[in-house]
Amino acid sequence: MHTRLLGAPVFVAGGLDDPHGTCPFPYTRTDTPEELAKAIQGIEAIIYHWLPGWATDVIKASGIPAIEYIHRIDTADGDRSVPRLTIAHSQHLVDYIHLVN
């Protein structure tokens, strides 16, 4: 969605690779903090979802404004001090996440 509608680049921080080319959008893979830090240089804002801790640390250190998109509570265990805004499909989910974290 971000690539098609906003023309925004997508970076994947670690996790599963896509050896069969089934991902429906183009992305740049980063597997280390240094790779991600270099990739996000010049980015004005970041929207992220379920990042590994090292990637969240890179975003925090960069000072780039960030928005976290949360689908479920089991993918919402990141550092709450990083995103300036948390969005989800329901306000109840956002309220719950900020209550327990």
C-alpha positions in Angstrom: 0.0 0.0 0.0 2.7 2.5 1.0 4.7 1.8 -2.2 1.6 2.0 -4.5 -0.3 4.9 -2.9 2.5 7.0 -1.4 5.5 6.1 -3.6 7.3 5.3 -0.3 10.2 2.9 -0.1 9.8 -0.3 2.0 12.6 -1.6 4.1 12.5 -5.1 5.6 14.6 -5.4 8.8 15.7 -9.0 9.1 13.0 -11.7 9.4 12.0 -14.1 6.6 13.6 -13.6 3.2 11.4 -14.0 0.1 13.4 -16.6 -1.9 10.4 -17.4 -4.2 9.6 -13.8 -5.1 6.1 -14.0 -3.8 6.1 -10.6 -2.0 3.5 -8.3 -3.7 5.7 -5.2 -3.4 9.3 -4.2 -3.9 11.5 -3.8 -0.8 15.0 -3.3 0.3 16.2 -5.9 2.8 18.4 -4.8 5.7 19.9 -7.3 8.1 22.1 -5.2 10.3 21.7 -1.9 12.2 24.3 -0.3 10.0 22.4 -1.3 6.8 19.1 0.0 8.1 20.7 3.3 9.4 22.2 3.9 6.0 18.9 3.0 4.2 16.8 5.5 6.2 19.1 8.4 5.8 17.1 11.2 4.2 13.7 9.7 5.0 11.2 12.3 6.4 9.0 9.9 8.4 8.7 6.2 9.1 5.7 3.9 9.4 6.6 0.6 10.9 5.1 -2.7 12.0 6.6 -5.4 14.3 10.3 -4.6 14.1 13.0 -6.5 15.8 14.5 -4.6 18.7 17.7 -3.6 16.9 15.6 -1.9 14.1 13.5 0.0 16.6 16.8 1.2 18.3 18.0 2.4 14.9 14.8 4.4 14.3 15.0 5.9 17.8 18.6 6.9 17.4 17.9 8.5 14.0 15.4 11.0 15.4 13.1 10.5 12.4 9.4 10.8 13.3 7.9 7.4 13.5 4.4 5.9 13.5 3.8 2.3 14.6 1.0 0.4 13.0 -0.3 -2.4 15.2 -2.5 -5.3 13.9 -2.6 -7.4 17.1 -1.4 -7.3 20.7 1.1 -10.1 20.2 3.0 -7.9 17.7 3.0 -4.8 19.9 5.8 -5.5 22.3 8.2 -2.8 21.0 9.6 0.2 22.7 6.7 2.6 23.3 9.0 5.6 23.4 9.9 5.3 19.7 6.7 6.0 17.9 5.2 9.5 18.1 1.9 8.0 17.1 0.4 4.5 17.3 -2.3 3.5 14.9 -4.5 0.4 14.7 -7.8 -0.8 13.4 -9.5 0.2 16.7 -9.0 2.7 19.4 -9.6 0.0 21.9 -6.5 -1.8 20.8 -4.4 1.3 21.0 -5.7 2.1 24.5 -5.0 -1.5 25.7 -1.5 -1.5 24.3 -0.6 1.8 26.0 -2.2 0.5 29.3 -0.2 -2.7 29.5 3.1 -1.4 28.1 
